[in-house]
């Protein structure tokens, strides 16, 4: 309550009903000239923390799922208008697919 987002990350979840994998979506967006990133990498997937704390991937099923299905779209001041419209188009398609599932 009373907190606002800084809007520095624009992430979307990739629905496995429509796409085979996160990498497929990243590839399709790349073909459109939209760069993406995998913003969220769980600690147990990072070599340093996995070794230091003896972490096992099996103990973090929710983090693993989130890591495999989330990508970040660009959101920054200097985006070209063309890229903004491409991102907007991707979001509209994503929203339409969500409504079709219901």
matplotlib code that plots the C-alpha trace (Angstrom):
import matplotlib.pyplot as plt

x = [0.0, 1.3, 4.1, 4.5, 6.5, 9.6, 8.6, 12.2, 11.4, 8.7, 8.5, 6.0, 5.3, 5.5, 2.4, 3.4, -0.1, 1.0, 4.8, 7.2, 9.7, 10.9, 13.8, 11.2, 9.7, 13.1, 13.9, 10.7, 11.1, 14.7, 13.6, 11.4, 14.4, 13.2, 15.9, 14.9, 16.6, 16.1, 16.0, 15.3, 17.9, 17.4, 20.3, 20.6, 21.2, 24.2, 27.5, 28.8, 25.7, 25.0, 28.5, 28.7, 25.3, 25.2, 21.9, 20.0, 17.7, 15.2, 14.5, 13.2, 10.5, 8.7, 11.8, 12.8, 9.4, 9.5, 13.1, 12.1, 8.9, 9.7, 11.4, 12.0, 11.1, 13.1, 11.8, 14.0, 14.0, 16.0, 13.9, 13.2, 9.5, 9.6, 10.8, 8.1, 5.4, 6.9, 6.9, 3.3, 2.3, 3.9, 2.0, -1.3, -0.8, 0.1, -3.0, -5.2, -3.8, -4.6, -8.2, -8.5, -7.6, -10.4]
y = [0.0, 3.4, 2.0, 2.6, 0.7, 2.3, 0.6, -0.3, -3.9, -4.9, -8.7, -11.1, -14.8, -17.1, -19.4, -23.0, -23.4, -21.1, -21.4, -24.3, -22.4, -19.1, -19.4, -19.7, -16.3, -14.7, -15.9, -14.5, -11.2, -11.0, -11.5, -8.4, -6.5, -6.5, -7.4, -9.3, -10.5, -13.1, -10.8, -13.3, -15.9, -17.8, -17.9, -21.7, -21.4, -19.2, -21.1, -19.0, -19.3, -22.9, -24.0, -21.7, -22.8, -26.3, -25.5, -28.0, -27.1, -29.7, -27.6, -24.6, -25.8, -22.4, -20.4, -22.9, -22.5, -18.8, -18.7, -20.8, -18.9, -15.2, -12.7, -8.9, -6.6, -3.3, -0.3, 2.7, 6.4, 6.1, 3.5, 4.1, 4.6, 1.6, -0.6, 0.8, -0.2, -3.7, -4.2, -2.8, -5.3, -8.2, -7.2, -7.0, -10.4, -11.8, -10.3, -11.7, -15.1, -14.8, -13.9, -16.8, -19.2, -18.1]
z = [0.0, -0.9, -3.0, -6.8, -9.3, -10.8, -14.2, -14.9, -15.9, -18.3, -18.0, -19.5, -18.8, -21.7, -21.8, -22.8, -24.4, -27.2, -27.4, -27.1, -25.0, -23.9, -26.4, -29.3, -28.2, -27.8, -31.4, -32.9, -31.1, -32.3, -35.9, -35.4, -34.0, -30.4, -27.9, -24.8, -21.7, -19.1, -16.1, -13.4, -12.7, -9.4, -7.0, -7.1, -10.9, -10.3, -9.9, -7.0, -4.8, -5.7, -4.6, -1.6, -0.1, -1.6, -3.4, -5.4, -8.3, -7.1, -4.0, -6.0, -8.5, -8.5, -9.2, -11.9, -13.6, -13.4, -14.8, -17.8, -18.6, -18.1, -20.3, -20.0, -22.8, -23.3, -21.5, -21.5, -22.5, -25.8, -27.5, -31.2, -31.9, -34.2, -31.4, -29.0, -31.6, -32.0, -28.2, -28.0, -30.8, -28.9, -25.8, -27.6, -29.1, -25.7, -24.2, -27.0, -26.3, -22.6, -23.4, -25.8, -23.0, -20.7]

ax = plt.figure().add_subplot(projection="3d")
ax.plot(x, y, z, "-o")
ax.set_aspect("equal")
plt.show()
